[in-house]
């Protein structure tokens, strides 16, 4: 069952750690989020929130050095979050819920420049082993970055615009695998650390720690016979 996730971007963290830069929310493949594909940028004075690369809003930060957190904005009403930072490239925030229920946990990963060791045009022709197992939400164990994932028969029934697909997209110098449920709606993404001849290395994968290697599938697995341009 998919869950609707509403995000409030107020963040606390230890002042000693340098958190300036862009961070993307780690999103489960069974979760819808709002804003869609949340990315935050932390500066010395602001938190800037994006839906992927579309600017949504910018809020001023006020640093509380005694309690070690940032207040977003300067109003009397603001959310206070506890924090945890297991490593320098991960930011964990906790959102208080109503009636003192268990707090919702949101994890962000720092965006790193993608190391490109193979031409981008070439990887668009390849298929890779998926980092998620086959489930109801993930019916095919492959990722391909062009065309759609529907079979030809399914595409005729649903229409090409309603077929799910993966795309290679970029923010600044970071490439992402972006999953679309249809032609317009982005559901989740993972940043790419390295693009190599026969594999990709990704990170920020829900349920997996550290870097994940996606090996190229040499034998093409059929999903549809009709090629659809990006």
C-alpha positions in Angstrom: 0.0 0.0 0.0 1.4 3.3 -1.0 1.6 6.1 1.5 1.2 9.8 1.0 4.2 11.6 2.5 3.9 15.3 3.3 7.2 16.9 4.1 7.8 20.0 6.2 11.3 21.3 5.6 12.6 22.4 8.9 15.9 21.0 9.9 18.1 20.6 12.9 21.7 19.4 12.9 25.0 19.7 14.7 26.6 23.0 13.9 30.1 21.5 13.8 29.4 19.5 10.7 29.6 21.3 7.3 26.2 20.6 5.7 26.2 23.3 3.0 25.2 22.0 -0.4 22.3 20.1 -1.9 20.7 17.0 -0.4 18.0 14.7 -1.8 15.3 12.9 0.2 15.6 9.1 0.1 12.3 7.9 -1.1 10.9 4.4 -1.0 9.6 2.9 -4.3 6.3 2.4 -2.5 5.9 6.0 -1.3 4.5 9.1 -2.9 6.0 12.3 -1.6 5.1 16.0 -1.6 6.9 18.0 -2.7 7.7 15.6 -5.6 11.4 14.5 -5.4 12.4 16.8 -2.6 15.8 18.4 -2.8 17.1 20.9 -0.2 20.0 23.2 -0.4 21.6 24.4 2.8 23.5 27.6 2.9 24.9 29.6 5.9 21.7 31.6 6.1 19.0 29.7 4.2 17.3 26.4 3.5 16.1 26.3 -0.1 13.6 23.7 -1.1 13.2 22.3 -4.6 10.9 19.8 -6.4 13.8 18.1 -8.2 15.3 21.2 -9.9 12.3 23.5 -9.6 12.6 26.1 -6.9 9.7 26.1 -4.4 10.7 28.4 -1.6 13.5 29.8 0.4 13.5 30.2 4.2 15.9 32.1 6.5 17.7 30.2 9.2 18.4 31.3 12.7 21.1 29.3 14.5 20.6 28.3 18.1 24.2 27.5 19.1 23.1 26.5 22.7 20.7 23.8 21.6 22.5 23.1 18.3 19.7 23.4 15.8 18.5 25.7 13.1 15.2 27.4 13.3 13.6 27.8 9.9 12.1 31.3 9.6 11.7 33.8 12.5 8.1 33.3 13.5 7.1 32.2 17.0 5.6 29.0 15.6 8.1 26.5 14.2 8.8 22.8 14.3 11.7 21.5 16.4 13.4 18.4 15.2 15.8 16.1 16.9 18.7 15.0 14.7 21.2 12.2 14.1 24.2 12.2 11.7 25.7 8.8 11.3 28.1 10.1 8.6 29.0 13.3 6.8 26.9 12.5 3.7 23.6 11.7 5.4 21.2 14.0 7.2 18.5 12.5 9.4 15.5 14.6 10.7 12.6 13.6 12.8 9.1 15.2 12.4 6.9 15.2 15.5 3.5 13.6 14.8 0.2 14.3 16.5 -0.8 12.8 19.9 2.8 12.0 20.8 2.9 9.1 18.3 6.1 7.7 16.9 8.0 10.4 15.1 8.4 10.3 11.4 11.9 9.9 10.2 13.3 11.5 7.0 16.7 10.8 5.6 18.5 12.9 3.1 21.8 12.1 1.3 24.3 14.7 0.2 24.6 15.1 -3.6 28.0 14.4 -5.0 29.3 15.1 -8.5 28.9 12.1 -10.7 32.1 10.5 -12.0 31.7 9.8 -15.7 33.9 7.0 -17.1 31.7 6.1 -20.1 29.7 8.2 -22.7 26.3 9.1 -21.5 24.7 8.3 -24.9 26.0 4.7 -24.6 24.4 4.0 -21.2 21.0 5.0 -22.6 21.2 1.9 -24.8 21.9 -0.5 -21.9 19.8 -2.3 -19.3 20.9 -2.8 -15.7 20.0 -5.2 -12.9 17.5 -3.5 -10.5 18.5 -2.7 -6.9 14.9 -3.6 -5.7 13.6 -7.2 -5.9 10.5 -8.0 -7.9 7.3 -6.9 -6.0 3.9 -5.6 -6.8 5.4 -2.1 -7.0 8.4 -3.2 -8.9 7.3 -5.8 -11.4 10.4 -6.0 -13.5 14.0 -6.6 -12.2 15.6 -4.3 -14.7 16.3 -0.6 -15.3 16.6 0.8 -18.8 17.0 4.6 -19.3 15.1 4.9 -22.6 11.8 3.7 -23.9 9.1 2.5 -21.5 8.8 -0.5 -19.2 5.4 -1.7 -20.4 5.1 -4.6 -22.8 3.8 -3.9 -26.2 0.4 -5.4 -25.3 0.2 -3.4 -22.1 1.1 -0.2 -23.9 -1.7 -0.7 -26.4 -4.1 -1.1 -23.5 -2.9 1.7 -21.3 -1.5 4.1 -23.9 2.2 5.0 -24.1 1.7 8.1 -21.9 0.5 5.9 -19.0 3.5 3.5 -19.1 6.1 3.6 -16.4 9.7 4.4 -17.3 13.2 5.4 -16.1 15.1 8.4 -17.2 18.6 9.8 -16.7 18.4 13.4 -15.4 20.8 15.8 -13.9 21.0 18.5 -11.2 24.1 20.6 -11.3 26.8 17.9 -11.7 24.9 15.0 -10.2 23.1 12.5 -12.5 20.0 10.6 -11.3 18.0 7.6 -12.2 14.5 9.0 -12.0 11.4 6.7 -12.0 8.2 7.9 -13.6 4.9 6.2 -13.0 3.7 7.7 -16.3 4.8 10.3 -18.8 4.6 13.2 -16.3 4.7 12.0 -12.7 8.1 11.4 -11.0 7.8 9.1 -8.0 11.4 8.5 -6.8 15.0 8.9 -7.8 18.5 7.8 -6.8 21.7 9.8 -7.4 24.5 8.2 -9.4 28.1 8.2 -8.0 29.8 6.6 -11.1 28.9 5.8 -14.7 31.2 3.0 -16.0 31.4 0.8 -19.1 29.5 -2.2 -17.6 28.0 -0.9 -14.4 26.6 2.1 -12.5 27.2 2.9 -8.8 24.3 4.6 -7.1 23.5 5.7 -3.5 20.6 7.0 -1.5 18.7 3.8 -2.1 15.9 3.2 0.4 16.6 0.2 2.6 20.3 -0.1 1.5 23.3 1.5 3.1 26.2 3.0 1.2 26.9 2.5 -2.5 25.1 0.0 -4.6 26.5 -1.5 -7.9 24.1 -1.9 -10.8 25.6 -4.4 -13.3 24.8 -4.2 -17.0 22.6 -7.0 -18.3 24.3 -8.2 -21.4 21.4 -10.1 -22.7 18.6 -7.7 -23.5 15.4 -8.4 -21.5 12.3 -7.7 -23.6 9.8 -5.3 -22.3 8.4 -3.8 -25.5 9.3 -3.9 -29.2 8.5 -0.3 -29.9 11.2 2.3 -29.1 9.8 5.5 -27.5 12.1 8.5 -27.5 12.8 10.3 -24.2 
